[in-house]
Amino acid sequence: MAHNPHAPQGPDPSQDPAGSTQMFRAFVDEESGGAGAQRPAAAQAPSSGPRVGLIVGVVAVIAVVAAAVWLAVA
């Protein structure tokens, strides 16, 4: 990478001057409970809501197909 002599030269070039990277990392650490923290069991296990909806949907499709076959045969 070429050196830009017109770029602002701060005391530490690896430091983000706006602090947005540090703020983002702090936000992510806060959301995840910090480094090395374990999440609650509810956050780890998926809810059974979508699974129940899938089962109800499959049962409804089977009922509609069975009713169509019954009407076609009768």
N, C-alpha and C positions, 0 to 999 in steps of 0.2 A: 504494500500500500504506500502511495506517495505521501511525503510529508508536506503538509499545507502550512506555510509560514504565516498565513493570515488567520488561521484558526485560533480561537482564544486558548491561551495556555494557562490553565489553573494550577493550583498546587499539586493536585493528583489527577492525571488524565483519565484514570480508570473510574473516578468518582463521577456519578451522574449529576451534572450541575442543577438540574431541576428536581432531583430527588424522586422522580417518578418510579424508577426501578426499585428503590428502597421502599417506597410506599406500596407498590404492588406486592413485593415480597412480604411486607408486614400484613397486608390484607389477606394474602393467601395463607400465611401462617395462622392468622386469626381465625379464618374460616375453617381450617383443618384442625384447629385445636393446638397449634404450635408444633414445633419439631419433636418428633418422637411420641406425640400424644396419640392415644388410641381413640377411635371414634366410638360413639355409643352403638350398642347392638342394633338399635332400630335403623341407624344410618347404613349399616353394613348389609342387613338382610333386606331384599326387595319385598315390597308389600304384596299381599295376596290379592289385591284388588284386580289387577289385569288378568290374573289367572282365573279368578272367579268369572269375570266377564267373558273370557274365552270359552270356558266350559258352558256357560249359559248360551252363548252364541252357537256352539256346536250342537247342543241339545235342541235349540230352536230350528236349526237347519235340518236336523234329522227328523224332527216332527213335521216340518213342511214337506220334506221329501216323502215321508211315510203317508201323509195325507194325500199327496198327489198320486202316489201309487194306488192307494185305496180307492180314490175317485176313478182312476183309470180302469181298475179291475171291476169295480162294481157297476 
